[in-house]
Amino acid sequence: MPKMSVVVGVSAVVLALGAGPALIAGMSSAPLTATRPKLDQAAAVGLAGHAAVIGPRAGRRGLAVRPVLAAGERAAVQPAEASEDSLNSAGYAVSRAGTRFRLVRATFFVPYLNCALSKSAYSDDWVGLGGFVGKSVTVQQDGIQANCDSAGRSSYKAWFEMYPRGQALSRVRIRAGDSVTASVYYDATTNRFDLSLTDNTTGGHFSVTRACPSGMTCPARSAEILSSAPTRGSGRHLVVRQLADYGAVSYASVAITDRSGQRGGLRSAFWGATRIIQTEAAAPFLVIARPTQIQADTFDTYWSREK
């Protein structure tokens, strides 16, 4: 679950990407050895020694909202959406007090990594339900990972996860430049989640149906579309792994539905969008990755790493 790190009066949302063994039901039996995206309840504690949970836009608990661009960013125009800083993610989340979400879907192009300049670096592009607001620790999500190894070679995988259950890698082949559509859908008739991903370029596809983890609730009070760096550890020991230089990722055909049947994109009269900007943890809080403004329910995320 996202936390706010208060660092010398500057807020930073942490969309924590934790580790966990893969449970590859019908897809693969190999365990994962690298950390992958999840919005983890045990997120970073700020340098000031405390953290506040991000709540709904109305009535947030201990949250100092910064409705401006992240420190270090040099854009001249202030966004129309609310804005938060993150230690590991860039993109958008939507939420509204009392609203639960049924569907999130987006199409994007798998990035060409610059592994020559970002060896031993990692990135994930994904969609998900839950984790940005509220108290539940559950997140339903799927997407692709795009990583650089120590020799400067790139690799790509598709995955899904019902956090806090382990993540699963798919055998669907993913290549740089492919068009991919990822979605998460809650089926009220079965009380289960359908997680699917299609490589529109090759026709590769997976679709799985999973129940909420036993003994937990999956209220899905937010929907997210993000490019992220995975993390290791939690709390004071949280380490954000180096973000692979992905250049730009373009998200389009964004579709979101809530459980009352209201449909829309990132901008809607039924929920609000929060622009999430990845920054460094310490002053001067330079931008690592940022999303563009929303245009007709499309946006890009850019790897920037200001110097």
Protein Blocks (a to p, Z undefined) as FASTA:
>chain_A
ZZdddeehiacddddddddddddehkbccdcfbdcddddfblcddfkopacddddfehpa
hiacdfbdcehiacfbdcfbdcdddfkbgcdddddehiacfbdcdddddddddfklmghi
addddddeehjgcjbfbdcdddddddddfkopacddddddddfbdcdddfbdcdehiacd
ddddddfklopacdddddfknopacdddddddehiacekpaccdddddddedehjllccd
ddddehiacdehiacddfkopacdfbdckbccdddddddfbdehiafbdcdddeehiacd
ddfkpZZ
